[in-house]
């Protein structure tokens, strides 16, 4: 894992729990290039691992976190990288702040017109195209959605730290690397790494519903062991809201992030397809 900066480590400006939440720099750069735009919202900014990279490809980054101390660290880290002028830190609840960014009331779709569309026509067209560790699932994107003031929203809610619930680690091991996992599985019969249930990430669904309400393009950063089916369902129309923004199937791309040949995380691009 590549951390932010040597100088940050020397001055101990990142607490122990924050190291687990920092996105590897190579992944953060990849995400920043894919999300290049004018205005992006980093809803769970932490100490700035992603926000700093977004500031290099976007005109303005709204960095949200509910911990003021972490935002102070983010500000310092951004100054180290020389991008602090492109980052607007906001301390508060991510869902509430995302909802407040809505520019105007989105018109409610006409139920009579939507009822004429058959279920077969509205179902997503899932064509998985493996390409260098990348699975792309394309769904037809509506072209008549209302304009928004936010170009992209990046969601990286806390997963629960390095030890997911239900993961059995090798005895005496503080890590989950490939070699120890292989030896442990060989000696433990049918043991497998449990699938991460997205419903156990408490902030994910509320933040995603709020993001879909105001923005067309969303990138969700998720654990490596997530269910692909659960991830795809995140792009389906919401049953909590019948507005035009929330009532549409959106284009989807699934991305697998590798560091030194090992899968460390997954990315769900909603509202756009990767080439």
C-alpha positions as CSV (number, residue, x, y, z in Angstrom):
1,X,0.0,0.0,0.0
2,X,1.3,3.4,-0.9
3,X,0.5,6.0,1.7
4,X,0.2,9.8,1.3
5,X,3.6,11.1,2.1
6,X,6.8,10.3,4.0
7,X,6.6,13.7,5.8
8,X,3.1,12.7,7.1
9,X,4.5,9.5,8.6
10,X,7.4,11.4,10.2
11,X,5.1,13.8,11.9
12,X,2.6,11.2,13.0
13,X,-0.3,13.1,11.5
14,X,-2.4,10.1,10.7
15,X,-3.9,8.1,13.6
16,X,-3.7,4.3,13.6
17,X,-7.4,3.8,12.6
18,X,-7.0,6.2,9.7
19,X,-4.3,4.1,8.0
20,X,-6.8,1.4,7.2
21,X,-9.2,3.9,5.5
22,X,-6.6,5.5,3.3
23,X,-7.0,4.4,-0.3
24,X,-3.8,3.2,-1.9
25,X,-2.4,6.0,-4.0
26,X,-2.3,4.1,-7.2
27,X,-6.0,3.3,-6.9
28,X,-6.8,6.9,-5.9
29,X,-5.0,8.2,-9.0
30,X,-7.0,5.7,-11.2
31,X,-10.3,6.8,-9.6
32,X,-9.4,10.5,-10.0
33,X,-8.6,10.1,-13.8
34,X,-11.9,8.2,-14.3
35,X,-13.9,11.0,-12.4
36,X,-12.2,14.1,-13.9
37,X,-14.8,16.9,-13.9
38,X,-15.6,20.4,-12.7
39,X,-17.2,19.6,-9.3
40,X,-16.9,16.3,-7.4
41,X,-18.1,15.5,-3.8
42,X,-16.0,13.1,-1.7
43,X,-18.6,12.2,0.9
44,X,-16.3,10.3,3.3
45,X,-13.0,12.2,2.8
46,X,-11.2,11.1,5.9
47,X,-7.6,12.4,5.9
48,X,-7.7,13.1,2.1
49,X,-6.3,10.0,0.3
50,X,-8.9,10.4,-2.5
51,X,-9.6,14.1,-2.2
52,X,-6.0,15.0,-2.9
53,X,-6.0,13.0,-6.1
54,X,-9.4,14.3,-7.2
55,X,-8.0,17.9,-6.7
56,X,-5.5,17.1,-9.4
57,X,-8.1,16.3,-12.1
58,X,-11.1,18.3,-10.9
59,X,-11.7,22.0,-10.6
60,X,-13.3,21.8,-7.1
61,X,-13.5,19.0,-4.5
62,X,-16.1,19.2,-1.8
63,X,-14.5,17.0,1.0
64,X,-17.0,15.9,3.7
65,X,-16.2,14.2,7.0
66,X,-17.9,14.1,10.3
67,X,-14.6,14.4,12.3
68,X,-13.1,17.9,12.5
69,X,-9.6,16.5,13.4
70,X,-9.5,14.4,10.3
71,X,-10.4,17.4,8.2
72,X,-7.5,19.3,9.8
73,X,-5.2,16.4,8.7
74,X,-6.8,16.5,5.2
75,X,-6.0,20.2,5.0
76,X,-2.4,19.7,6.0
77,X,-2.0,16.7,3.6
78,X,-3.4,18.8,0.7
79,X,-0.9,21.5,1.5
80,X,1.9,19.0,1.3
81,X,0.7,18.0,-2.2
82,X,0.0,21.6,-3.2
83,X,-3.7,21.2,-4.0
84,X,-5.3,22.7,-0.9
85,X,-6.8,25.6,-3.1
86,X,-8.9,23.0,-5.0
87,X,-10.5,21.4,-1.9
88,X,-13.4,22.7,0.1
89,X,-13.6,20.8,3.5
90,X,-17.0,20.5,5.2
91,X,-17.5,19.0,8.6
92,X,-20.9,17.3,9.1
93,X,-23.2,14.4,8.2
94,X,-22.5,13.2,4.7
95,X,-26.1,12.4,3.9
96,X,-27.5,15.7,5.1
97,X,-24.8,17.7,3.2
98,X,-25.4,15.7,0.0
99,X,-29.1,16.4,0.2
100,X,-28.5,20.1,0.7
101,X,-26.5,20.3,-2.6
102,X,-29.6,19.7,-4.6
103,X,-30.1,22.8,-6.9
104,X,-33.8,22.6,-7.5
105,X,-36.8,20.3,-7.2
106,X,-36.6,17.3,-9.6
107,X,-39.8,16.8,-11.4
108,X,-41.8,13.7,-10.5
109,X,-42.1,11.2,-13.4
110,X,-45.6,10.5,-14.8
111,X,-46.7,7.0,-13.5
112,X,-49.0,6.5,-16.5
113,X,-46.1,6.9,-19.0
114,X,-43.8,4.6,-17.0
115,X,-46.5,2.0,-16.7
116,X,-46.5,1.6,-20.5
117,X,-43.0,0.3,-20.5
118,X,-42.9,-3.5,-20.1
119,X,-40.8,-5.2,-17.5
120,X,-38.6,-6.9,-20.2
121,X,-37.8,-3.5,-21.7
122,X,-36.9,-2.0,-18.4
123,X,-34.7,-4.8,-17.1
124,X,-31.0,-4.1,-17.2
125,X,-28.9,-5.6,-20.1
126,X,-26.0,-7.3,-18.3
127,X,-23.1,-8.0,-20.6
128,X,-19.9,-8.8,-18.7
129,X,-16.8,-7.9,-20.7
130,X,-13.6,-9.1,-19.0
131,X,-10.8,-6.8,-19.9
132,X,-7.6,-6.7,-17.8
133,X,-9.3,-7.4,-14.5
134,X,-12.2,-5.1,-15.4
135,X,-15.8,-6.2,-15.7
136,X,-18.0,-3.8,-17.5
137,X,-21.8,-4.1,-17.2
138,X,-23.6,-1.7,-19.6
139,X,-27.2,-0.6,-19.0
140,X,-29.0,1.9,-21.3
141,X,-28.7,5.4,-19.8
142,X,-31.6,7.8,-20.1
143,X,-30.8,11.0,-21.9
144,X,-33.5,13.3,-20.5
145,X,-32.5,13.5,-16.9
146,X,-32.6,16.9,-15.3
147,X,-29.4,18.9,-14.9
148,X,-27.5,18.9,-11.6
149,X,-24.8,21.1,-10.1
150,X,-22.7,18.2,-9.0
151,X,-20.8,16.2,-11.7
152,X,-19.6,13.2,-9.6
153,X,-20.1,11.9,-6.1
154,X,-17.5,9.6,-4.6
155,X,-18.7,7.3,-1.8
156,X,-16.2,5.4,0.3
157,X,-18.1,4.7,3.6
158,X,-16.3,2.9,6.4
159,X,-16.2,-0.8,5.9
160,X,-15.5,-1.7,9.5
161,X,-11.7,-1.8,9.4
162,X,-9.3,-4.5,8.2
163,X,-11.1,-7.3,10.0
164,X,-14.6,-7.8,8.4
165,X,-17.2,-9.5,10.5
166,X,-17.1,-13.3,10.0
167,X,-13.6,-13.4,8.5
168,X,-11.5,-16.1,10.1
169,X,-7.8,-15.1,10.1
170,X,-4.9,-17.6,10.5
171,X,-4.0,-17.9,14.2
172,X,-1.4,-15.3,15.3
173,X,-1.8,-13.4,12.0
174,X,-2.6,-9.7,12.0
175,X,-2.9,-9.6,8.2
176,X,-4.8,-11.4,5.4
177,X,-2.1,-11.8,2.8
178,X,-2.2,-14.3,0.0
179,X,0.4,-16.7,1.4
180,X,-1.2,-17.0,4.8
181,X,-4.6,-17.2,3.4
182,X,-3.6,-20.1,1.1
183,X,-1.9,-22.1,3.9
184,X,-4.8,-21.5,6.3
185,X,-7.4,-22.6,3.7
186,X,-5.5,-25.7,3.0
187,X,-5.5,-26.7,6.6
188,X,-9.0,-25.6,7.4
189,X,-11.0,-27.7,5.0
190,X,-13.8,-25.9,3.2
191,X,-13.2,-22.5,4.8
192,X,-13.6,-19.6,2.4
193,X,-13.4,-15.8,2.8
194,X,-17.0,-14.7,3.6
195,X,-18.8,-12.4,1.2
196,X,-19.1,-8.9,2.5
197,X,-22.8,-8.1,3.0
198,X,-23.4,-4.5,1.8
199,X,-26.3,-4.2,4.2
200,X,-23.7,-4.4,7.0
201,X,-22.1,-1.1,5.8
202,X,-24.6,1.2,7.6
203,X,-23.8,4.5,5.8
204,X,-23.7,3.0,2.3
205,X,-27.4,2.8,1.3
206,X,-28.5,6.2,2.9
207,X,-25.6,8.0,1.2
208,X,-26.2,6.3,-2.1
209,X,-29.9,7.2,-2.1
210,X,-29.1,10.8,-1.4
211,X,-26.4,10.8,-4.1
212,X,-28.7,9.3,-6.7
213,X,-31.2,12.0,-5.9
214,X,-29.0,14.8,-7.0
215,X,-26.2,13.4,-9.3
216,X,-26.0,11.3,-12.5
217,X,-22.5,9.9,-11.9
218,X,-21.5,8.1,-8.7
219,X,-18.4,6.0,-7.8
220,X,-18.7,3.7,-4.9
221,X,-15.5,2.2,-3.4
222,X,-16.2,-1.2,-1.9
223,X,-14.5,-4.2,-0.2
224,X,-13.0,-6.9,-2.5
225,X,-15.3,-9.6,-1.2
226,X,-18.6,-8.0,-2.1
227,X,-21.3,-9.8,-4.0
228,X,-21.5,-8.7,-7.6
229,X,-25.3,-9.2,-7.5
230,X,-25.6,-6.8,-4.6
231,X,-23.4,-4.3,-6.3
232,X,-25.5,-4.3,-9.4
233,X,-28.7,-3.8,-7.4
234,X,-27.3,-0.5,-6.1
235,X,-27.9,1.0,-9.6
236,X,-31.5,-0.1,-9.9
237,X,-34.4,2.3,-9.4
238,X,-35.1,3.2,-5.8
239,X,-38.3,2.0,-4.2
240,X,-38.1,4.8,-1.7
241,X,-38.5,7.7,-4.2
242,X,-40.5,8.1,-7.4
243,X,-38.7,11.1,-8.8
244,X,-37.2,11.1,-12.3
245,X,-33.6,10.9,-10.9
246,X,-34.2,7.9,-8.7
247,X,-36.6,6.0,-10.9
248,X,-34.2,5.1,-13.7
249,X,-31.8,2.3,-14.4
250,X,-28.3,3.7,-14.8
251,X,-25.2,2.7,-16.7
252,X,-22.9,0.5,-14.6
253,X,-19.2,-0.4,-14.7
254,X,-17.5,-2.7,-12.2
255,X,-13.8,-2.3,-11.7
256,X,-11.4,-4.5,-9.8
257,X,-8.5,-2.8,-8.1
258,X,-5.2,-4.8,-7.9
259,X,-2.1,-3.9,-5.9
260,X,1.0,-6.0,-6.6
261,X,-1.2,-8.6,-8.2
262,X,-3.6,-8.9,-5.3
263,X,-7.2,-7.7,-5.4
264,X,-7.7,-5.2,-2.6
265,X,-11.0,-3.5,-3.5
266,X,-13.8,-3.0,-6.0
267,X,-15.2,0.1,-7.7
268,X,-18.8,0.5,-8.8
269,X,-19.3,3.3,-11.4
270,X,-22.9,4.3,-11.6
271,X,-24.1,6.5,-14.4
272,X,-21.1,5.9,-16.7
273,X,-19.3,3.2,-18.6
274,X,-15.5,2.7,-18.7
275,X,-13.9,2.2,-22.1
